[in-house]
Amino acid sequence: MKDALPLSALLSHALVAFTIECDNEVERHKFHTTTRQGVAGRVRGPWLVSMAMWSNCLRFLDSDGVTVQELERRARTKTNLAGMLRWGYITIESSSARGRAVKPRPSDIVRPTAAGARSREIWRPVPGIIEERWRERFGAKQIEALRQALQAIVDPIADNLPDGMPILRYALVNPPLQNKNRGQSTGNGESVIELPTLLSKVLLAFALEFERASELSLAICADLLRVLNEEGVRLRDLPKLTGVSKEAIRMAMGILRKRHLGMLGTEAGSKNKLVRLTAKGADAQKEYRRLLHLLEDRWEARYRKAAIDALRNALREIVGDGSHESSRLWEGLEPPPEGWRASLPQPETLPHFPMVLHRGGYPDGS
């Protein structure tokens, strides 16, 4: 590797850390419901979700409602409408005389519930609040340098990239771009683009280019394939080694096994389950590393080496080596004592690519 962390991992560490800080801040409002709080008695608010559901749904809704087609045009990506309906954020009014279809139609009207509108107002200032905390923690000069380096890459990119990381599809691939300009400036019309939007656009552009050249998604390669070997890694250790949830590991493992890249066995002399790369999987791991090198070289040629170096350097100032012991990102990741993350084992790393799943959009697949 050119660096201890490749460019995509540096972007991911920064974005995931920022997202978790935002999620924790929203949870402190005690408006939403979580499994840890329980659902007995009166439900205080909609089911808690991550920033992705703000970025690709809530921020684009208003009391008058928008069609499904218009929501996707504004967000430039599809959202988990079934989840948002089930979790209490939206209503969907069917354009059909037969009532609401099982699958929403493009002309169906999406409106926020009262709880959804309240959640939207809670979310609205949070990215700015967390960015201000980052300025205090890392220094205004460092954050401004990061903003400028990201903006230099975002400016030449077509304006059809969504404001946040989209929900991963089957095989954990990113959905193709909508190829529709939503008719308003980047960042939902705001004069200053939010920092997570800048991070998301650059990382997604890199991921889409990677996935056009790869048989595996960047999420599977960067998070799971990266840490495996032919000798075997304990299955129970994978969440802490990858920074992603057991559920996300299970999905990724399903793809590796289906494609004969990885296999599940048992450690000699114990009942511990081991995940091993096959010879084909070891070749896929080498191909992943080769593609990272190739794409970074392409980006240096396309956007100028000085611009990519400036982005790497700005990210290093924030991310460091990414480890729990020495990266300052972790200073802001302590969950509120009553928060749902407080009861989970702490990972050793942040995801090398966000695992944004239909489960609620959490960046580690929780």
C-alpha positions as CSV (number, residue, x, y, z in Angstrom):
1,M,0.0,0.0,0.0
2,K,1.1,3.6,-0.6
3,D,-0.1,4.4,2.9
4,A,-0.9,2.4,6.0
5,L,-4.5,3.1,5.0
6,P,-5.6,3.4,1.3
7,L,-7.5,6.5,0.2
8,S,-10.9,4.7,0.3
9,A,-10.3,3.5,3.9
10,L,-9.2,7.0,5.0
11,L,-12.4,8.4,3.6
12,S,-14.5,5.6,5.2
13,H,-13.0,6.0,8.6
14,A,-13.7,9.8,8.6
15,L,-17.3,9.3,7.2
16,V,-18.2,6.4,9.6
17,A,-16.8,8.3,12.6
18,F,-18.7,11.4,11.7
19,T,-21.9,9.4,11.1
20,I,-21.7,7.6,14.5
21,E,-21.2,11.0,16.3
22,C,-24.3,12.3,14.5
23,D,-26.3,9.2,15.4
24,N,-25.2,9.4,19.0
25,E,-26.2,13.1,19.1
26,V,-29.7,12.3,17.8
27,E,-30.1,9.5,20.2
28,R,-29.4,11.9,23.1
29,H,-32.6,13.7,22.4
30,K,-34.4,10.6,23.8
31,F,-37.2,11.0,21.2
32,H,-36.7,7.7,19.3
33,T,-37.3,4.2,20.4
34,T,-34.6,1.5,20.4
35,T,-34.4,-2.2,21.4
36,R,-32.5,-1.3,24.6
37,Q,-35.2,1.0,25.7
38,G,-37.8,-1.6,25.0
39,V,-41.2,-1.1,23.4
40,A,-43.4,-1.8,26.4
41,G,-45.9,0.9,27.2
42,R,-46.1,4.2,25.2
43,V,-43.8,4.4,22.3
44,R,-42.0,7.8,22.6
45,G,-41.0,8.2,18.9
46,P,-40.2,6.3,15.7
47,W,-37.6,3.5,15.6
48,L,-34.1,5.0,15.8
49,V,-32.3,5.0,12.4
50,S,-28.9,6.2,11.2
51,M,-27.9,9.3,9.3
52,A,-28.4,7.6,5.9
53,M,-32.1,7.7,6.4
54,W,-31.9,11.4,7.0
55,S,-29.7,11.9,3.9
56,N,-31.7,9.8,1.5
57,C,-35.3,10.3,2.8
58,L,-36.3,12.6,5.7
59,R,-34.5,15.7,4.5
60,F,-36.4,15.8,1.2
61,L,-39.9,15.4,2.7
62,D,-42.4,18.2,3.6
63,S,-45.9,18.3,4.9
64,D,-47.4,18.6,1.5
65,G,-45.8,15.3,0.5
66,V,-43.9,14.3,-2.6
67,T,-44.3,11.4,-5.0
68,V,-42.0,8.4,-4.7
69,Q,-40.5,9.4,-8.1
70,E,-39.8,13.0,-6.9
71,L,-38.3,11.7,-3.6
72,E,-35.9,9.6,-5.5
73,R,-35.1,12.4,-7.9
74,R,-34.3,14.8,-5.0
75,A,-32.3,12.2,-3.2
76,R,-30.7,10.7,-6.3
77,T,-31.1,7.3,-4.8
78,K,-33.7,4.9,-3.6
79,T,-34.6,4.7,0.0
80,N,-36.0,2.0,2.3
81,L,-39.6,3.1,2.0
82,A,-40.9,-0.1,3.6
83,G,-38.7,0.4,6.6
84,M,-39.4,4.0,7.0
85,L,-43.1,3.2,6.9
86,R,-42.8,0.4,9.4
87,W,-40.6,2.4,11.7
88,G,-43.1,5.2,11.9
89,Y,-41.5,8.0,9.9
90,I,-43.7,8.2,6.8
91,T,-47.1,7.5,5.4
92,I,-47.6,6.4,1.7
93,E,-50.8,7.4,0.0
94,S,-51.5,5.3,-3.1
95,S,-52.4,6.9,-6.4
96,S,-54.4,3.7,-7.2
97,A,-58.1,3.5,-6.6
98,R,-57.4,0.0,-5.1
99,G,-55.5,1.5,-2.2
100,R,-51.8,1.3,-1.2
101,A,-50.0,-1.3,-3.2
102,V,-47.5,-3.7,-1.5
103,K,-44.8,-2.0,-3.5
104,P,-45.1,1.8,-3.7
105,R,-45.6,3.1,-7.2
106,P,-43.7,6.1,-8.6
107,S,-46.8,8.3,-8.3
108,D,-47.7,7.4,-4.7
109,I,-47.4,10.3,-2.2
110,V,-44.9,10.1,0.6
111,R,-45.5,12.3,3.7
112,P,-43.7,12.5,7.0
113,T,-45.8,11.5,10.1
114,A,-45.9,13.9,13.0
115,A,-43.0,11.8,14.5
116,G,-41.2,11.9,11.2
117,A,-41.4,15.6,11.0
118,R,-40.2,16.0,14.5
119,S,-37.2,13.6,13.8
120,R,-36.5,15.7,10.7
121,E,-36.2,18.8,12.8
122,I,-33.9,17.0,15.3
123,W,-31.7,15.9,12.5
124,R,-31.4,19.1,10.6
125,P,-28.8,20.9,12.7
126,V,-26.8,17.8,13.8
127,P,-24.2,17.6,11.0
128,G,-23.3,21.2,11.6
129,I,-23.0,20.6,15.3
130,I,-20.7,17.7,14.8
131,E,-18.6,19.5,12.3
132,E,-18.1,22.3,14.9
133,R,-17.0,19.7,17.4
134,W,-14.5,18.4,14.9
135,R,-13.1,22.0,14.4
136,E,-12.6,22.2,18.1
137,R,-11.0,18.7,18.3
138,F,-8.8,18.7,15.2
139,G,-8.4,22.4,14.6
140,A,-10.3,24.8,12.2
141,K,-7.3,24.8,9.9
142,Q,-7.3,21.0,9.5
143,I,-11.0,20.8,8.9
144,E,-10.9,23.6,6.3
145,A,-8.0,21.9,4.5
146,L,-10.1,18.7,4.4
147,R,-13.1,20.6,3.1
148,Q,-11.1,22.2,0.3
149,A,-9.4,18.9,-0.7
150,L,-12.8,17.1,-0.9
151,Q,-14.4,20.0,-2.8
152,A,-11.6,19.9,-5.4
153,I,-12.6,16.3,-6.2
154,V,-16.4,16.9,-5.9
155,D,-16.5,19.9,-8.3
156,P,-15.6,17.9,-11.4
157,I,-18.0,15.1,-10.5
158,A,-21.4,15.0,-12.1
159,D,-24.2,16.3,-9.9
160,N,-26.0,13.0,-9.9
161,L,-24.2,11.6,-6.8
162,P,-26.5,11.4,-3.7
163,D,-25.8,13.4,-0.6
164,G,-25.1,10.3,1.5
165,M,-24.0,6.7,1.0
166,P,-26.8,4.7,-0.6
167,I,-28.2,1.5,0.8
168,L,-26.2,-1.4,-0.5
169,R,-28.0,-3.8,-2.8
170,Y,-27.7,-7.6,-3.2
171,A,-24.0,-8.8,-3.0
172,L,-23.4,-5.5,-1.1
173,V,-22.8,-3.5,-4.2
174,N,-23.7,0.2,-4.5
175,P,-26.7,1.0,-6.7
176,P,-26.0,2.6,-10.1
177,L,-26.5,6.3,-10.3
178,Q,-29.9,7.6,-11.1
179,N,-28.5,9.8,-13.9
180,K,-31.0,12.5,-13.0
181,N,-30.2,16.0,-12.0
182,R,-32.6,16.9,-9.2
183,G,-32.7,20.5,-10.3
184,Q,-31.2,22.1,-7.2
185,S,-27.7,22.6,-5.9
186,T,-25.7,19.9,-4.1
187,G,-26.6,19.6,-0.4
188,N,-30.3,20.1,-0.7
189,G,-30.0,23.7,-1.7
190,E,-27.7,24.7,1.2
191,S,-25.0,27.3,0.5
192,V,-22.4,25.3,2.3
193,I,-22.2,21.6,1.6
194,E,-22.1,19.5,4.7
195,L,-18.9,17.7,5.5
196,P,-20.4,14.2,5.4
197,T,-21.9,15.0,2.0
198,L,-18.5,15.8,0.7
199,L,-17.0,12.7,2.2
200,S,-19.8,10.5,0.8
201,K,-19.7,11.8,-2.7
202,V,-15.9,11.3,-3.0
203,L,-16.0,7.8,-1.5
204,L,-19.0,6.7,-3.5
205,A,-17.4,7.9,-6.8
206,F,-14.3,5.8,-5.9
207,A,-16.5,2.8,-5.0
208,L,-18.5,2.9,-8.2
209,E,-15.3,3.0,-10.2
210,F,-13.9,0.1,-8.2
211,E,-17.1,-2.0,-8.7
212,R,-17.1,-1.4,-12.5
213,A,-13.8,-3.2,-12.6
214,S,-14.3,-5.8,-9.8
215,E,-16.4,-8.9,-9.5
216,L,-16.8,-8.1,-5.8
217,S,-18.2,-5.0,-4.1
218,L,-15.8,-2.7,-2.3
219,A,-17.7,-3.3,0.9
220,I,-17.0,-7.0,0.8
221,C,-13.4,-6.5,-0.2
222,A,-12.5,-3.7,2.1
223,D,-14.2,-5.0,5.2
224,L,-14.2,-8.8,5.1
225,L,-11.9,-10.1,2.3
226,R,-9.1,-7.8,3.6
227,V,-8.8,-9.5,7.0
228,L,-9.0,-13.1,5.9
229,N,-6.2,-15.6,5.0
230,E,-5.8,-19.2,4.0
231,E,-4.9,-20.3,7.5
232,G,-8.2,-19.1,9.0
233,V,-9.6,-16.4,11.1
234,R,-12.1,-17.1,13.9
235,L,-15.6,-16.2,12.9
236,R,-16.3,-14.6,16.3
237,D,-13.3,-12.3,15.9
238,L,-14.5,-10.8,12.6
239,P,-16.7,-8.0,13.9
240,K,-13.9,-6.5,16.0
241,L,-11.4,-7.0,13.2
242,T,-13.6,-5.4,10.5
243,G,-15.6,-2.9,12.5
244,V,-18.8,-4.2,11.0
245,S,-21.7,-6.0,12.6
246,K,-22.3,-9.8,12.8
247,E,-25.3,-9.3,10.4
248,A,-23.1,-7.6,7.8
249,I,-20.4,-10.3,8.2
250,R,-23.1,-12.9,7.6
251,M,-24.2,-11.3,4.4
252,A,-20.7,-10.8,3.1
253,M,-19.8,-14.4,4.0
254,G,-22.8,-15.7,2.1
255,I,-21.4,-14.0,-1.1
256,L,-17.8,-15.3,-0.5
257,R,-19.1,-18.9,0.0
258,K,-21.4,-18.8,-2.9
259,R,-18.6,-17.7,-5.2
260,H,-16.2,-20.3,-3.7
261,L,-13.9,-17.6,-2.3
262,G,-14.2,-18.5,1.4
263,M,-15.2,-21.5,3.4
264,L,-16.3,-22.1,7.0
265,G,-14.7,-24.8,9.1
266,T,-13.7,-25.6,12.6
267,E,-10.5,-24.9,14.5
268,A,-8.5,-28.0,15.2
269,G,-9.0,-29.2,18.8
270,S,-11.9,-26.7,19.5
271,K,-15.4,-25.8,18.5
272,N,-14.3,-22.4,17.2
273,K,-15.6,-21.7,13.7
274,L,-12.9,-20.5,11.3
275,V,-13.2,-18.6,8.0
276,R,-10.6,-19.5,5.5
277,L,-9.9,-18.1,2.0
278,T,-9.8,-20.6,-0.8
279,A,-7.0,-20.3,-3.4
280,K,-9.5,-18.4,-5.5
281,G,-10.3,-16.2,-2.6
282,A,-6.6,-15.4,-2.0
283,D,-6.4,-14.4,-5.7
284,A,-9.4,-12.2,-5.2
285,Q,-7.7,-10.5,-2.2
286,K,-4.6,-9.8,-4.4
287,E,-6.9,-8.4,-7.1
288,Y,-8.6,-6.1,-4.6
289,R,-5.2,-4.6,-3.6
290,R,-4.2,-4.3,-7.2
291,L,-7.3,-2.4,-8.1
292,L,-6.9,0.0,-5.1
293,H,-3.4,0.9,-6.5
294,L,-4.7,1.2,-10.0
295,L,-7.6,3.5,-9.1
296,E,-5.5,5.7,-6.9
297,D,-3.1,6.1,-9.8
298,R,-6.0,6.9,-12.1
299,W,-7.3,9.5,-9.7
300,E,-3.9,11.1,-9.5
301,A,-3.8,11.4,-13.3
302,R,-7.4,12.6,-13.6
303,Y,-7.6,15.1,-10.7
304,R,-3.9,15.9,-10.5
305,K,-1.5,14.2,-8.1
306,A,-1.2,17.4,-6.0
307,A,-5.0,17.3,-5.4
308,I,-5.0,13.6,-4.4
309,D,-2.0,14.1,-2.2
310,A,-3.7,17.1,-0.5
311,L,-6.7,14.9,0.2
312,R,-4.6,12.1,1.6
313,N,-2.7,14.5,3.8
314,A,-5.9,16.2,5.1
315,L,-7.5,12.9,5.9
316,R,-4.3,11.6,7.7
317,E,-4.5,14.7,9.9
318,I,-8.0,13.6,11.0
319,V,-7.8,9.8,10.8
320,G,-4.2,9.0,11.7
321,D,-3.7,5.3,11.5
322,G,-7.4,4.6,12.3
323,S,-6.6,2.5,15.4
324,H,-8.5,2.8,18.6
325,E,-5.3,3.4,20.5
326,S,-4.0,6.3,18.5
327,S,-6.6,7.8,16.2
328,R,-8.3,10.9,17.5
329,L,-11.5,9.9,15.7
330,W,-12.3,7.6,18.6
331,E,-12.4,10.6,21.1
332,G,-15.8,11.4,19.8
333,L,-17.3,7.9,19.6
334,E,-18.2,7.3,23.2
335,P,-21.9,6.6,23.1
336,P,-24.3,8.1,25.6
337,P,-24.5,5.8,28.7
338,E,-28.1,4.9,27.9
339,G,-27.4,4.6,24.1
340,W,-27.8,1.2,22.3
341,R,-24.1,1.2,21.3
342,A,-23.0,1.4,25.0
343,S,-23.9,-2.3,25.5
344,L,-21.9,-3.5,22.5
345,P,-18.2,-4.7,22.5
346,Q,-16.0,-2.0,21.1
347,P,-14.4,-2.8,17.8
348,E,-10.7,-2.4,17.1
349,T,-11.2,-0.5,13.9
350,L,-13.8,1.4,11.9
351,P,-15.1,-0.1,8.7
352,H,-12.8,0.3,5.7
353,F,-16.0,0.9,3.7
354,P,-19.5,1.8,5.2
355,M,-21.9,-1.1,5.4
356,V,-25.1,0.8,4.9
357,L,-27.8,-1.8,4.9
358,H,-31.6,-1.8,4.7
359,R,-31.7,-2.5,8.5
360,G,-31.6,1.2,9.4
361,G,-28.7,2.6,7.4
362,Y,-26.1,2.3,10.1
363,P,-22.5,2.6,8.7
364,D,-21.3,-0.6,10.3
365,G,-24.3,-2.7,9.3
366,S,-25.8,-2.7,12.9
